[in-house]
Amino acid sequence: MPIPIGNWSVVFGNRLISEHRQLQIEAQEVGIQTNIERLNNGQRAAYDAITSSIFENKGTTFFLHGGAGTGKTFLYNTIAVKCRSLGHIVVTVASSGIASLLLLGGRTAHSTFRIPLDVLENSVCGFSKNSLQAELFRETKLIIWDEVAMQHKYCIEAVDRSLRDICDNEKPFGGITVVLGGDFRQVLPVVPKGVREQIVNASLRRSELWNDIHVLTLDLNMRLNPMDPENVTFARFLMEVGTNPQEIVHLPPTIRKCQDLTELLSTVYPQLEIQTTSTPTYLTERSILSARNEDVNAINAAALNVFPGDAFTYLAADKLSKDDELDRSITNRYPNEYLNSLDPPGLPSFRVELKVGCPIMLLRNISPKNGLCNGTRMMVVRCGTRIIEAKILTGEKSGNLEFIPIISLTPSSSEFPFRMTRRQFPVRLAYAMTINKSQGQSVKFVGVDLRTPVFSHGQLYVALSRCTSFDRISVLLPVDETDTTTNVDWEEKAVELKRINSTRLRHWLSNSIVVHALNWYIEVDTQTFWRVMERKFKPLNTRGV
Ligand SMILES: Nc1ncnc2c1ncn2[C@@H]1O[C@H](COP(=O)(O)OP(=O)(O)OP(=O)(O)O)[C@@H](O)[C@H]1O
């Protein structure tokens, strides 16, 4: 297609600003006053602090910290509607497509701010000073950014840098009031093949920006009924797992412990062998979670095996990028059979097997406006040769029938020493999903596969907080465990990872031990060091005796 000549925004105005004018008109039609009156004390205090920064042009950066169900989204939307109804521009974004669907006028942070995919320490966003985006942001009074705890700090820093530049203002985010929100008890940013220190360091809390951030806290769970003692105990248990985690967690007797995978499957998905059981409500209400992709794939395959009906198999077309295809040393070393055997995270498998009535999860933001985001759960309605028809199970658009096309997907550049593309339906089976993927999703019945314990910060807390009561959680533990599992908390004060420096070394050695691991030095306080050693080596000693 030829590129249009001329500057159409001069004729029609800035289309991004026009979209926001539409949101302002819609906001005037919503009766926002009742929502403001319903805010609880914590929400009200946060509301007052944020609105005063907006209306008095203070340009404060806030972090709204709150666990699952504490009413963060309710508050974001209340503030956004209030400001829009007064004619202000409010940009609402989230770190994931699925979370952005819950915000009024929400989009992903990456698409709104044009954050580079391979973001680095000094990256800037992909809009210039004269762009439509820059014009929109200069008019913006408030930015709301949800699920920030799982976003790499470089993304937030890139937005800060770019906004300072286009607004010619050295205040954080160019002087715009910003509300970042999330929960640091949940999983931290994903750093491919990253070691613990890299992952902890990728968190916003380790950014220079954190020094200028004003933290607001919400701690009343609005999803649980405070009059129900069972609910209160459950909320307390979750809080304990999230905020004061012990290395070993005792799972209360009210949580069902399954003997094997078959029992876990039949507890979470009862009567799966009957085709008519698989309705949208049945599938929306349940999920099995596991920390590792391999276990998730095995559980999905087992569930599909139990579910009746004909299986449709779709094989992908894999190929190397054009440059690599010409290089004989690469084509000889990585033939097509090898590419087919790869199962990179975030990409569909080479072989996708589906049945009508089974749940799937989208792996790409195909059309956020229509509820088709990375993470959207759907139920397969028809399996065509070139298209899959599926019903949306979650979010505002649930119940809508949509077509899923075959598309070309590329794994992140750092994954392999070559570039490849895979043409496949961007879906995975969704009877089970990884704990990281389940963040932000709620279900009625959850199964947690803990045969391999969680390995990263916040995973146990996220897995156990997907539903609202003990008796709806079933777990599968290793054969030799009856009611305990391991938790991981990387934000704790007891063990701090730091690059060594000689002045600190002398000081540290008085009350801690410095261990050399790979190319990092790890400082561990003496008590924790011996506790870990004891746990690790006790079995050997016992056998020796
Ligand atoms: N002040 C309030 N009055 C009435 N209902 C509320 C209030 N605050 C929150 N809620 C309701 O409580 C439930 C949880 O709130 P919300 O989804 O905003 O929490 P959240 O912190 O965003 O949760 P999550 O992190 O799990 O997404 C929702 O159904 C919401 O409508």
The ligand as an ORCA input file, in Angstrom:
! r2SCAN-3c Opt
* xyz 0 1
  N     -15.328      0.164     48.045
  C     -15.900     -0.872     47.484
  N     -17.219     -1.059     47.568
  C     -17.820     -2.129     47.027
  N     -17.187     -3.095     46.360
  C     -15.864     -2.957     46.227
  C     -15.149     -1.868     46.778
  N     -13.844     -2.028     46.489
  C     -13.754     -3.168     45.796
  N     -14.958     -3.726     45.628
  C     -15.264     -5.011     44.959
  O     -14.384     -5.998     45.504
  C     -13.931     -6.877     44.494
  C     -12.399     -6.847     44.413
  O     -11.981     -5.556     44.007
  P     -10.884     -5.325     42.856
  O     -11.087     -6.254     41.726
  O     -10.885     -3.861     42.578
  O      -9.593     -5.747     43.680
  P      -8.083     -5.841     43.163
  O      -7.231     -5.323     44.260
  O      -7.960     -5.145     41.838
  O      -7.927     -7.408     43.020
  P      -6.901     -8.261     42.124
  O      -5.533     -7.770     42.448
  O      -7.156     -9.672     42.548
  O      -7.295     -8.007     40.683
  C     -14.601     -6.415     43.200
  O     -15.758     -7.174     43.006
  C     -14.952     -4.966     43.475
  O     -16.071     -4.517     42.725
*
